[in-house]
Amino acid sequence: MTGQRNHKDLYDVAVIGGGPTGSQTAFKLSQMGYRVIVFEKKPGFNLPVCCTGIVSQECVAAYEIPESVIYHRANGAFLYSPSGKILAVRRGTPQVAILNRPAFNSLWAQRTLEAGSEFCYNSEIKNVKHGKNYVTLEVYRKGNAFVLQTRAVVVSTGFGARLMDGLGLGAAGDFVMGAQAEVETKNNSEIEVYFGSKVAPGFFGWLTPTTENKALIGVLSRRHPPAYLRSLLARLADEGKIVSRDASFTYGGVPLRPLHRTYGDRLLVVGTAAGQVKPLTGGGIYFGLLCADIAANTLHRGLDNGDLSPASLASYERAWKRKLGRELRTGYFARRGFEILNDSQIDSVFRLLKTSGLIEDMEKSKELSFDWHAAVVSHILSQKVFMNVLKSLKPSFNLGKKTE
């Protein structure tokens, strides 16, 4: 059964945020026959995005991402320790795809339009007011204000939107900031990841090739990401890997823990806005798409039976936590553990990974993947030799403590 509308001006669902997660939610609901409108603050999607756009082959296959929005594929990456030790993490076949994010965003919006959704660009939602049978949105578009009524709302604004402050769902428990730039390279064709206090304390920097002689360079850092990115640019320019240290930066926040609650009265929060992001890498595309599907199915049931109460929509949070909860908890546990290691300790971990055979074991195992980090972390921590080395490092972090 498809959605029933009580009034020609009453939408079934309004999606706030037209990125891949918001578009996927709207796409699924439109396919089910509901009247959906998507509000997007940007004028369009052909703009730089502070996201590297790396997704797994699993994600590409699951969502049938076409070659037209894929720059290229990679078999793995080269990891650089603080002292310059190199660790190759690769398999014999492609493991990831690097997406053209603006093109991917545009494609997902276009298919959503073709499914029947309406798009409203240059539009910011200033307020959300709940009525008995509908939600009223206060919309500002190109200097004009108007109100719109809808039966339900999906928030998919990304991280840090002011709108979230008034929804009463809490805030992300932890987050990090990122800075990224596009640069010209000298025939670099491999993903490179850099660690150390001079690169990004507790986190990492990256150089990811996109098109011929072009790459994305960026850092995640709790403090001063522009300064660390400028330093990484200078380093790689001096090493001859990039042509110039001059570049224009884009910025963004990455939640490391989910919202306290991702549902409310006639309301769901999806994707980065909900904190459905891998804490170890900061990647959120695949998890966001998975949760978009769960959100659409949850709203379908609620719209169909006329129950969009918090008690009814709580099933959304239960469902996505069954799918991703262990991943997010384990990833955050590992993230906090890594964050307190100093440069010497990180070098020790590199030496262990290189000499113990753990990397070779993980490369051969079909159970360990780019997306599902809990299995990777569990595999590493199950190795006695690795745990003995970690204990010898004496980091000020309780490896036996369960994170909430």
C-alpha positions as CSV (number, residue, x, y, z in Angstrom):
1,M,0.0,0.0,0.0
2,T,1.3,3.5,-0.8
3,G,0.9,6.7,1.2
4,Q,-2.4,8.4,1.5
5,R,-2.6,12.2,1.4
6,N,-5.2,14.2,3.3
7,H,-4.7,17.5,1.5
8,K,-3.0,18.5,-1.7
9,D,-0.6,20.8,0.1
10,L,0.4,18.3,2.8
11,Y,3.5,16.3,1.9
12,D,4.0,12.9,3.3
13,V,7.7,13.4,4.0
14,A,10.1,16.4,3.9
15,V,13.8,15.5,3.8
16,I,16.1,18.2,5.0
17,G,19.4,17.8,3.3
18,G,19.8,16.5,-0.3
19,G,23.1,14.7,-0.1
20,P,23.4,11.0,-0.8
21,T,21.7,9.9,2.4
22,G,18.8,12.3,2.2
23,S,18.4,11.6,-1.5
24,Q,18.4,7.8,-0.9
25,T,15.7,8.2,1.8
26,A,13.6,10.3,-0.6
27,F,14.2,8.0,-3.5
28,K,13.0,4.9,-1.6
29,L,9.9,6.7,-0.3
30,S,9.0,8.1,-3.7
31,Q,9.3,4.6,-5.1
32,M,6.8,3.5,-2.5
33,G,4.3,6.1,-3.8
34,Y,4.7,8.9,-1.2
35,R,4.8,12.6,-1.9
36,V,8.3,13.7,-0.9
37,I,10.0,17.1,-1.0
38,V,13.8,17.5,-0.4
39,F,15.2,20.8,0.9
40,E,18.9,21.5,0.1
41,K,20.7,24.6,1.4
42,K,23.3,24.6,-1.4
43,P,22.4,25.9,-4.9
44,G,23.4,22.6,-6.4
45,F,25.9,19.7,-6.1
46,N,28.7,20.6,-8.5
47,L,30.7,22.1,-5.6
48,P,33.7,20.8,-3.7
49,V,32.9,18.5,-0.8
50,C,35.1,17.9,2.2
51,C,34.9,14.2,1.7
52,T,37.4,11.9,0.1
53,G,34.6,9.7,-1.4
54,I,36.2,6.3,-0.8
55,V,33.7,3.5,-0.7
56,S,34.0,-0.3,-0.7
57,Q,33.3,-2.6,-3.6
58,E,30.5,-3.9,-1.4
59,C,28.9,-0.5,-1.4
60,V,29.4,-0.1,-5.1
61,A,27.7,-3.4,-5.8
62,A,24.9,-3.0,-3.2
63,Y,23.8,0.4,-4.6
64,E,24.8,-0.1,-8.2
65,I,27.0,2.9,-8.3
66,P,27.9,3.4,-12.0
67,E,31.3,3.9,-13.5
68,S,30.4,7.4,-14.6
69,V,30.9,8.7,-11.0
70,I,33.9,6.6,-10.1
71,Y,37.3,8.1,-10.6
72,H,39.1,4.8,-10.3
73,R,39.5,1.8,-8.0
74,A,42.3,0.8,-5.6
75,N,43.6,-2.5,-4.3
76,G,44.5,-1.0,-0.9
77,A,46.7,1.8,0.5
78,F,50.2,2.6,1.7
79,L,50.4,3.6,5.4
80,Y,53.3,5.9,6.6
81,S,54.4,5.8,10.2
82,P,55.7,8.9,12.0
83,S,59.3,7.9,11.3
84,G,58.6,7.1,7.6
85,K,58.1,3.3,7.8
86,I,55.8,2.1,5.0
87,L,53.2,-0.6,5.5
88,A,51.3,-1.8,2.4
89,V,47.8,-3.0,3.0
90,R,46.7,-4.5,-0.3
91,R,44.9,-7.3,-1.9
92,G,45.2,-8.7,-5.4
93,T,41.8,-7.2,-6.5
94,P,40.2,-3.8,-6.1
95,Q,38.9,-3.1,-2.6
96,V,37.7,0.4,-2.8
97,A,36.4,2.9,-5.3
98,I,37.2,6.6,-5.2
99,L,34.0,8.6,-6.1
100,N,33.6,11.9,-7.8
101,R,31.6,13.3,-5.0
102,P,29.9,16.2,-6.7
103,A,29.0,13.9,-9.6
104,F,27.8,11.2,-7.2
105,N,25.7,13.7,-5.3
106,S,24.1,15.1,-8.5
107,L,23.4,11.6,-9.8
108,W,21.7,10.5,-6.5
109,A,19.6,13.7,-6.6
110,Q,18.6,13.2,-10.3
111,R,17.4,9.6,-9.7
112,T,15.4,10.9,-6.7
113,L,13.8,13.5,-8.9
114,E,13.0,10.8,-11.6
115,A,11.4,8.7,-8.9
116,G,9.0,11.5,-8.2
117,S,10.5,13.6,-5.4
118,E,10.5,17.4,-5.5
119,F,13.8,19.3,-4.9
120,C,14.0,22.8,-3.4
121,Y,17.6,24.2,-3.6
122,N,18.9,27.3,-1.9
123,S,16.6,26.5,0.9
124,E,17.3,26.5,4.7
125,I,14.9,25.2,7.3
126,K,14.9,27.6,10.3
127,N,12.4,25.9,12.5
128,V,10.4,22.7,12.9
129,K,7.1,22.8,14.8
130,H,5.0,19.8,15.6
131,G,1.3,19.7,15.4
132,K,-1.1,16.9,16.2
133,N,-1.2,15.4,12.7
134,Y,1.6,17.2,10.8
135,V,4.8,19.1,11.1
136,T,5.2,22.7,10.0
137,L,8.6,23.7,8.5
138,E,9.7,27.4,8.4
139,V,11.6,27.7,5.1
140,Y,13.9,30.5,3.9
141,R,14.7,30.5,0.2
142,K,16.5,33.3,-1.6
143,G,15.4,35.9,1.0
144,N,11.8,34.8,1.1
145,A,10.1,32.9,3.9
146,F,7.2,30.4,3.7
147,V,5.8,27.5,5.7
148,L,5.2,24.0,4.6
149,Q,3.3,21.2,6.2
150,T,4.3,17.5,6.1
151,R,3.3,14.3,7.9
152,A,6.9,13.4,8.7
153,V,10.4,14.9,8.6
154,V,13.8,13.3,7.9
155,V,16.9,15.3,8.9
156,S,20.0,14.5,6.8
157,T,21.8,17.8,7.0
158,G,25.3,16.5,7.7
159,F,27.3,17.5,10.8
160,G,26.9,20.7,12.7
161,A,23.6,22.1,11.4
162,R,22.0,24.6,13.7
163,L,18.6,23.1,13.1
164,M,19.7,20.1,15.2
165,D,20.0,22.2,18.4
166,G,16.2,22.7,18.7
167,L,15.1,19.1,18.1
168,G,15.8,17.8,21.6
169,L,17.8,14.8,20.5
170,G,21.1,15.7,22.1
171,A,24.4,16.2,20.3
172,A,27.1,14.0,18.9
173,G,29.1,12.7,21.9
174,D,32.4,13.3,20.2
175,F,33.7,14.7,16.9
176,V,36.7,15.7,14.9
177,M,37.3,18.4,12.2
178,G,38.6,17.8,8.7
179,A,40.3,20.0,6.1
180,Q,40.9,18.9,2.5
181,A,42.2,20.4,-0.8
182,E,42.6,19.3,-4.4
183,V,46.2,19.3,-5.6
184,E,48.2,18.5,-8.7
185,T,50.4,15.4,-8.3
186,K,53.3,13.9,-10.2
187,N,51.9,10.5,-11.4
188,N,50.8,9.4,-8.0
189,S,48.4,6.5,-8.4
190,E,48.2,5.0,-4.9
191,I,46.2,6.0,-1.8
192,E,48.6,7.1,1.0
193,V,47.8,7.6,4.6
194,Y,50.1,9.4,7.0
195,F,50.3,9.2,10.8
196,G,52.1,11.1,13.6
197,S,51.9,14.1,15.8
198,K,53.3,16.4,13.1
199,V,50.7,15.2,10.6
200,A,47.5,15.0,12.6
201,P,47.8,14.2,16.3
202,G,45.7,11.1,17.2
203,F,44.3,10.9,13.6
204,F,45.8,10.9,10.1
205,G,46.3,12.6,6.8
206,W,45.8,11.3,3.3
207,L,46.7,11.7,-0.3
208,T,44.1,10.1,-2.6
209,P,44.5,10.2,-6.4
210,T,41.4,11.1,-8.3
211,T,41.9,11.9,-12.0
212,E,45.2,11.9,-13.9
213,N,47.7,14.0,-12.0
214,K,45.1,15.2,-9.5
215,A,44.5,14.1,-5.9
216,L,42.7,15.0,-2.7
217,I,44.9,15.8,0.3
218,G,43.5,16.2,3.7
219,V,43.7,15.7,7.5
220,L,41.5,15.0,10.4
221,S,42.4,16.7,13.7
222,R,40.8,17.8,16.9
223,R,42.6,21.1,16.7
224,H,43.9,23.4,13.9
225,P,43.3,21.2,10.9
226,P,44.2,24.0,8.4
227,A,47.6,24.3,10.0
228,Y,48.3,20.6,9.8
229,L,47.1,20.5,6.3
230,R,49.4,23.3,5.3
231,S,52.2,21.4,6.9
232,L,51.4,18.2,5.0
233,L,51.1,20.1,1.8
234,A,54.6,21.5,2.4
235,R,56.0,18.1,3.2
236,L,54.6,16.4,0.1
237,A,55.7,19.3,-2.1
238,D,59.2,19.0,-0.7
239,E,59.1,15.2,-1.4
240,G,58.0,15.8,-5.0
241,K,54.7,14.1,-4.7
242,I,52.6,17.2,-5.4
243,V,53.4,20.1,-7.6
244,S,52.5,23.0,-5.3
245,R,51.8,23.7,-1.6
246,D,49.2,26.3,-2.5
247,A,45.6,25.1,-2.5
248,S,42.0,26.2,-1.5
249,F,40.6,24.3,1.5
250,T,37.2,22.9,2.3
251,Y,36.2,22.1,5.8
252,G,33.8,19.7,7.6
253,G,33.1,18.1,10.9
254,V,32.9,14.3,11.5
255,P,31.0,12.8,14.4
256,L,32.7,10.0,16.1
257,R,29.7,8.9,18.2
258,P,26.0,8.8,17.3
259,L,23.3,11.2,18.6
260,H,21.8,10.3,22.0
261,R,18.5,9.7,20.0
262,T,17.9,9.5,16.3
263,Y,14.1,9.6,16.3
264,G,11.3,11.8,17.7
265,D,7.7,12.8,17.0
266,R,7.2,12.4,13.3
267,L,11.0,12.8,12.9
268,L,14.0,10.7,12.0
269,V,17.7,11.7,11.7
270,V,19.9,9.9,9.2
271,G,23.5,9.7,8.1
272,T,26.2,12.0,9.3
273,A,23.7,14.1,11.2
274,A,22.9,11.1,13.2
275,G,26.5,10.1,13.8
276,Q,26.2,7.0,11.6
277,V,29.9,7.3,10.6
278,K,32.9,4.9,11.0
279,P,34.9,6.2,13.9
280,L,38.2,4.8,12.7
281,T,38.2,6.3,9.2
282,G,35.5,9.0,9.3
283,G,33.7,7.4,6.3
284,G,30.0,7.7,6.3
285,I,28.7,7.1,2.7
286,Y,27.9,3.4,3.0
287,F,26.5,3.5,6.5
288,G,24.4,6.5,5.6
289,L,22.9,4.7,2.6
290,L,22.1,1.6,4.7
291,C,20.4,3.8,7.4
292,A,18.5,5.7,4.7
293,D,16.9,2.4,3.6
294,I,16.0,1.6,7.2
295,A,14.5,5.1,7.7
296,A,12.4,4.8,4.5
297,N,11.1,1.4,5.6
298,T,10.3,2.7,9.1
299,L,8.4,5.7,7.7
300,H,6.5,3.5,5.3
301,R,5.1,1.4,8.1
302,G,4.3,4.5,10.2
303,L,2.7,6.4,7.3
304,D,0.7,3.3,6.3
305,N,-0.7,2.6,9.7
306,G,-1.1,6.3,10.7
307,D,1.3,6.0,13.7
308,L,4.3,8.4,13.5
309,S,4.7,8.7,17.3
310,P,8.2,8.4,18.9
311,A,7.1,5.0,20.2
312,S,6.5,3.8,16.7
313,L,9.6,5.4,15.1
314,A,11.9,4.1,17.8
315,S,12.0,0.9,15.7
316,Y,14.3,2.8,13.3
317,E,16.9,3.3,16.0
318,R,16.7,-0.3,17.1
319,A,17.1,-1.5,13.5
320,W,20.1,0.6,12.6
321,K,21.8,-0.2,15.9
322,R,21.3,-3.9,15.2
323,K,23.0,-3.4,11.9
324,L,25.8,-0.9,12.9
325,G,25.9,-0.7,16.7
326,R,28.7,-3.1,17.3
327,E,30.7,-1.5,14.5
328,L,30.4,2.0,15.9
329,R,31.2,0.9,19.5
330,T,34.2,-1.2,18.5
331,G,35.4,1.5,16.1
332,Y,35.2,4.2,18.8
333,F,37.0,2.0,21.3
334,A,39.8,1.4,18.8
335,R,39.8,5.1,17.8
336,R,40.3,6.3,21.4
337,G,43.0,3.6,22.0
338,F,44.9,4.8,18.9
339,E,44.5,8.5,19.8
340,I,46.6,8.3,23.0
341,L,49.6,6.6,21.3
342,N,52.7,8.7,20.8
343,D,54.9,8.7,17.7
344,S,57.3,6.1,19.1
345,Q,54.4,3.8,20.1
346,I,52.8,4.1,16.6
347,D,56.1,3.1,15.1
348,S,56.2,0.1,17.4
349,V,52.7,-0.9,16.2
350,F,53.9,-0.6,12.6
351,R,56.9,-2.8,13.3
352,L,54.7,-5.4,14.9
353,L,52.2,-5.4,12.1
354,K,55.0,-5.7,9.6
355,T,56.8,-8.6,11.3
356,S,54.0,-10.6,12.9
357,G,52.2,-11.7,9.7
358,L,49.0,-10.0,10.9
359,I,48.7,-7.9,7.7
360,E,49.2,-11.0,5.5
361,D,46.5,-12.8,7.6
362,M,44.1,-10.0,7.1
363,E,44.8,-9.7,3.4
364,K,43.9,-13.4,3.0
365,S,40.8,-13.5,5.2
366,K,37.6,-13.1,3.3
367,E,35.8,-12.2,6.6
368,L,37.7,-8.9,7.1
369,S,36.6,-6.0,5.0
370,F,37.0,-2.2,4.4
371,D,33.6,-1.5,5.9
372,W,33.2,-3.8,8.9
373,H,36.0,-2.8,11.3
374,A,34.8,-4.7,14.3
375,A,36.0,-7.9,12.9
376,V,39.4,-6.3,12.0
377,V,39.8,-4.9,15.5
378,S,38.8,-8.2,17.1
379,H,41.2,-10.1,14.9
380,I,44.1,-7.9,15.8
381,L,43.3,-7.9,19.6
382,S,43.0,-11.7,19.6
383,Q,46.6,-12.0,18.7
384,K,48.7,-12.7,21.8
385,V,51.8,-11.1,20.4
386,F,50.0,-7.9,19.5
387,M,48.4,-7.6,23.0
388,N,51.8,-8.2,24.7
389,V,53.3,-5.4,22.7
390,L,50.4,-3.0,23.5
391,K,50.7,-3.8,27.2
392,S,54.4,-3.1,27.0
393,L,53.6,0.4,25.6
394,K,51.6,1.2,28.7
395,P,49.2,3.6,27.0
396,S,46.9,5.5,29.4
397,F,43.9,3.7,28.1
398,N,42.1,0.7,29.6
399,L,42.0,-1.8,26.8
400,G,39.7,-4.0,28.8
401,K,37.1,-1.3,29.5
402,K,33.9,-1.6,27.6
403,T,32.8,1.7,25.9
404,E,29.1,2.6,26.3
